[in-house]
Amino acid sequence: MADKKSMYPEIQNNVQVRHPKFGLGKVLLRIGDDDNSKAIVRFQEEGEKKLALKFARLVRDTIEDDGEA
């Protein structure tokens, strides 16, 4: 059996992401590595959301963490 690569490898725990509707958020928990993967994300304005990655259109945010909350 061949090794399967993780789907959506850029979406991992503690990564800052951006969603087209919910805005900026942080991945609290990534669940799964396949096409059915989900993530629990805490958004600044919308609170926590559980999202299916294949539909969520999350992108990793490129702003560097400066240590401030």
Buried (B, 14 or more C-beta within 10 A) or exposed (E): EEEEEEBBEEBEEEBBBBBEEBEBBBBEEBEBEEEEBBBBBEBEEBEEBEBEBEEBEBEBBEEEEEEEE
